[in-house]
Amino acid sequence: MWLERLRSGDEMTDELKVEEILRESFNFIVRKPVIIVPMLIVLLLNTALDLFLPSFVDLPDQIKSIEDIMPVLPSFLSYLVISSFLLLITYAVANGVYPLIVKNIIESKEVELNNTLRRVLNKAPTLIGVAIIITFIFSAGLLFFIIPGVIFAIWYFYTVPAIMLENKGVFDGMRASKEFARDKKYKTFLLLLIPLSLLSLSGAVAAVFETLSLILDSIIFTWISIMPAYVYIKYNTIEQN
């Protein structure tokens, strides 16, 4: 079984302590709740785009077949492309904030979102480029077979910390992430699985308490972004610039 192969590969090195990583990564949010703001902005943008859909696309009240949507299909597809690209750009930039935030907290420095954001914007083309490539690879992996998509997610889980902490480019960052995850695949899989499972529970909450779900999603997405940065710093020697 592929999970057994992931587990056996991890046995060749010092294993990541999943419980400790989950706990310590979440503690960053407890200590500095303000760091959920970047992900909250991403999710608020997503909500705004959803609200904007009816004014951009005149969808029929009832859709019984593909013929019902054909008259508005071009505008609907345009909306999907534009909104998806806006979200991808915003998420890529927000995600790039967290390696620097984690590094500052570990070094007992002040967390200044404005200054951090300015540094991230300098790397925005790289972050957006790698987000597009990884999204394409991950989606293709899930489309054809689920397991390759999961493996790609594991390989490139640490790409953003590699880019932001070691000043790497798109492909160098992806290679560094894959190499770093090489003997940590199973534990990295667990680090992905647990918060993503919580996101599904948050989706159930959204049916009743939409605002609460927005806050929960912001916390969970922040947690997911913090984890690879924390692991990369803790288990890797970062060259100080």
C-alpha positions in Angstrom: 0.0 0.0 0.0 1.3 3.5 -0.9 0.8 4.7 2.7 3.1 1.9 3.9 5.7 3.0 1.4 5.5 6.5 2.7 5.9 5.3 6.3 8.8 3.1 5.5 10.6 5.9 3.8 10.3 8.1 6.9 11.9 5.4 9.0 15.3 6.2 7.4 15.6 9.6 9.2 14.6 11.4 12.4 10.8 11.4 12.2 8.9 14.5 12.4 6.9 14.7 15.7 3.5 15.3 14.3 1.7 16.1 17.6 4.4 18.6 18.5 4.4 20.3 15.1 0.6 20.6 15.2 0.6 22.0 18.7 3.5 24.4 18.2 2.3 25.6 14.9 -1.1 26.4 16.3 0.5 28.2 19.3 1.8 30.8 16.8 -1.8 31.8 16.2 -2.6 31.7 19.9 0.3 34.0 20.7 -0.3 36.3 17.8 -3.9 36.2 16.6 -3.3 39.1 14.3 -1.5 36.7 11.9 -4.8 35.3 10.7 -5.5 38.6 8.9 -3.8 37.7 5.6 -5.9 34.6 5.2 -9.0 36.3 6.5 -8.6 38.8 3.6 -8.3 35.9 1.1 -11.5 34.4 2.4 -13.4 37.7 2.5 -12.4 38.2 -1.2 -13.7 34.8 -2.0 -17.0 35.7 -0.2 -17.2 39.0 -2.1 -16.6 37.3 -5.4 -19.4 34.8 -4.7 -21.8 37.7 -3.9 -20.7 39.4 -7.1 -21.6 36.4 -9.3 -25.3 37.2 -9.8 -24.5 40.7 -11.1 -21.8 39.4 -13.5 -23.7 36.3 -14.8 -27.4 36.1 -15.2 -27.9 32.5 -14.2 -31.3 30.9 -14.8 -33.4 30.3 -11.6 -33.6 26.6 -12.5 -30.9 24.6 -14.3 -32.2 21.3 -15.4 -29.7 20.6 -18.2 -26.7 22.0 -19.9 -28.9 23.7 -22.5 -30.2 26.0 -19.7 -26.8 27.4 -19.0 -25.5 27.6 -22.6 -26.6 31.3 -23.2 -24.5 32.5 -20.2 -21.7 30.0 -20.5 -19.1 32.4 -21.9 -19.7 35.0 -19.2 -19.8 32.3 -16.5 -16.5 30.8 -17.7 -15.0 34.3 -17.8 -16.1 34.9 -14.2 -14.5 31.6 -13.1 -11.2 32.4 -14.8 -11.0 36.0 -13.4 -12.1 35.1 -9.9 -9.9 32.1 -9.7 -6.9 34.1 -10.8 -7.6 36.9 -8.4 -7.9 34.3 -5.5 -4.7 32.5 -6.6 -2.7 35.8 -6.6 -4.1 36.9 -3.2 -3.6 33.5 -1.6 0.0 33.2 -3.0 0.9 36.5 -1.5 -0.8 35.8 1.8 0.9 32.4 2.0 4.3 34.0 1.4 3.8 36.1 4.6 3.9 33.1 7.0 7.5 31.9 6.7 8.8 35.4 7.6 6.2 35.7 10.4 7.2 32.3 11.9 10.9 33.2 11.6 10.3 36.5 13.4 8.3 34.9 16.2 10.9 32.1 16.7 13.6 34.8 16.9 11.5 36.9 19.4 11.1 39.7 16.9 8.0 41.9 16.5 5.5 40.8 13.9 4.9 43.7 11.6 2.5 42.7 8.9 3.1 45.9 6.8 6.8 45.4 6.7 6.5 41.7 6.1 4.0 42.3 3.3 6.4 44.7 1.6 9.1 42.0 1.6 6.7 39.4 0.3 5.6 41.7 -2.6 9.2 41.7 -3.8 8.8 38.0 -4.3 5.3 38.1 -5.6 6.1 37.0 -9.2 7.9 34.0 -7.9 5.1 33.1 -5.4 2.4 33.5 -8.0 4.4 31.5 -10.6 5.0 28.6 -8.2 1.3 28.7 -7.1 0.2 28.4 -10.7 2.6 25.5 -11.4 1.8 23.6 -8.2 -1.9 24.1 -8.6 -1.7 22.7 -12.2 0.4 19.7 -11.1 -1.8 19.0 -8.1 -5.1 19.3 -10.1 -3.7 17.1 -12.9 -2.7 14.5 -10.3 -6.1 14.5 -8.7 -7.9 14.4 -12.1 -6.2 11.3 -13.4 -5.5 9.5 -10.1 -6.0 10.7 -6.6 -2.7 9.3 -5.2 -0.4 11.2 -7.5 -2.1 14.4 -6.5 -1.5 13.6 -2.8 2.1 12.8 -3.5 2.6 16.1 -5.4 1.1 18.0 -2.5 3.6 16.3 -0.1 6.6 17.0 -2.4 5.8 20.7 -2.7 4.4 21.4 0.8 7.6 23.2 1.8 8.1 25.2 -1.4 7.0 28.6 -0.1 9.3 28.5 3.0 12.2 27.5 0.7 11.4 30.5 -1.5 11.0 33.0 1.3 13.7 31.8 3.7 16.4 30.9 1.2 15.6 33.4 -1.5 15.1 30.7 -4.1 13.3 30.9 -7.5 10.3 28.9 -8.6 11.9 25.7 -9.7 14.8 25.8 -7.2 12.1 26.2 -4.4 10.2 23.3 -5.7 13.3 21.1 -5.9 14.3 22.2 -2.4 10.9 21.3 -1.1 10.9 17.9 -2.8 14.4 17.1 -1.4 13.4 18.3 2.1 10.2 16.1 2.0 12.0 13.1 0.6 12.4 11.3 4.0 9.4 13.0 5.7 6.6 12.0 3.3 4.3 10.1 5.7 4.5 12.6 8.5 4.0 15.4 6.0 0.9 13.6 4.7 -0.4 13.5 8.3 0.3 17.3 8.7 -1.8 17.9 5.6 -4.6 15.5 6.4 -5.5 16.7 9.9 -6.2 20.4 9.2 -7.9 19.6 5.9 -10.2 17.2 7.8 -11.0 20.1 10.1 -11.9 22.3 7.0 -14.6 19.8 6.1 -16.1 20.2 9.6 -15.9 23.9 9.2 -17.9 23.5 6.0 -20.7 21.9 8.0 -20.6 24.8 10.4 -21.0 27.2 7.5 -24.5 25.8 6.8 -25.6 27.3 10.2 -23.1 30.0 11.2 -21.4 31.6 8.2 -19.4 34.2 10.1 -18.1 31.6 12.5 -17.1 29.4 9.6 -15.2 32.3 8.0 -13.2 32.8 11.2 -12.6 29.0 11.6 -11.4 28.7 7.9 -9.1 31.7 8.4 -7.5 30.0 11.4 -7.2 26.6 9.7 -5.7 28.1 6.5 -3.3 30.1 8.6 -2.3 27.0 10.5 -1.7 25.1 7.2 0.6 27.9 6.1 2.5 28.0 9.3 3.2 24.3 9.5 5.6 23.9 6.5 7.4 27.1 7.6 7.8 25.8 11.2 9.0 22.4 10.0 11.4 23.9 7.4 13.0 26.1 10.0 13.1 23.5 12.7 14.4 20.6 10.6 16.6 22.4 8.1 19.6 24.7 8.3 18.5 28.0 6.9 21.2 30.2 5.5 21.0 33.6 7.2 20.9 36.5 4.8 
